[in-house]
Amino acid sequence: PLSIDIQDEFSKDSLNYNYIHKAVAVYYNNRYYLAVPSTGQTRNDIVYVYNFLNKKWESKDTFNGDNFIDNWVVAQKDGKDRLFSSSVDGAIQLWEELDHDEIGSDSTETEILGRLKTRTYNLGNSMDVKKFNRGNISLEVLNGDTLTVDAVTENPDSTVTSLSLNTITPEDVLKRFRINKRGTGVAIDINTTVGRPKIRSVSVGGTESQRSNKTFE
């Protein structure tokens, strides 16, 4: 039952089931880390993370190049238990340390791309077409965080970039954005390219086409 929310991620088109027996998992800091091989790979190169506090799958981690996880190790660093992954190639990687990846002997910095897509908002009515006017996003940012917010409507299908944000100071902020699109529902697609902003809440507002009342969800 825990995998129902991401069941489409475990299809034969996504994972190599001929080598799924090499999957490895670990429980660390209220999270369950599951490393599995993607299609075309014989070793684990994708990590799914389940948060036991939120009781939701919160992340799918992918990597550039040949970065494989053959095992997990919880070991001491600076007097604290930390999570490491290891590979048969002799590589050991420390997890949950920085806001970016450092890969290779020269510790080249690689930004971690992030994506959060909300459920589809239909204002309590899945069939009627609505006019989605605006939305709000509450988030905590640091200096240099960069993200875009897209509104993705259904029936008719469309995508519009409603907000682009490049922060210059650390702050808690509420940003309002315009949608101005019609559809039976709308999902908000948030993509981060620099930093790791914390998304606290997302809401959208709109009007049902056949009624004058406005609804916020």
C-alpha positions, 0 to 999 in steps of 0.5 A: 500500500505504501507504493500506491502514490508512485505506482506508475514509477515502478512499471517495466518501462521505468525499472529494469526488473531483470536486475531488481534483485540488486535493489538495496534499502535503508531506514535513516532519520525517519526516512526510507531510502530505496535504490533501484536500477532504471531501464537499461541499467544493471545497477542501482541508479535511482533512489526513492525516499519515503518520509515516515513523518509525512507518511508520503514519498517525498523524493526521486533522486537521479544522478548525472553520469555513472553514479551507482548505489550498490549498498547503504552504510550508516556510520559515524561522522563527527560523532553522529550517525550519518548515511553513506552509499557505497559502490563496488567501484570503491566510491563512498558518498555522504548523503544529506550534507550540502545544497548541491552535489560534489562529484569526483576527486575535484569535488565539482559542484553540481546543482540539484534540480528539484521538482514538486507537482501538486495534485490537480485542483478542481474547486470541488467539481471535477467536470465543469470548466472553471476560470483559474485566476490566481494562486499563492505559494508560501515558501522559505528561501535562501540567498540565490534560490531560483525557481519557476512556477507553472500552472498546468490545466486540464481540458483544455490542456495548457501550461503557463509559467506564472512565476519566476523567482530568483531570491537575493535575501533569506526570508519567509515569503508569500508570493501571489501569481496569476494563472488566467486559464480555463480548464476542469482542473489545474496543477501547480508544477514547481521546478528549482534550479539553484538551492533548496527552497522549502515549499510550505503551501500552495493554493489556487483560486478560480470561478466556476464558469456557470456561477458567479461565486469564487472558490479558493483551494 
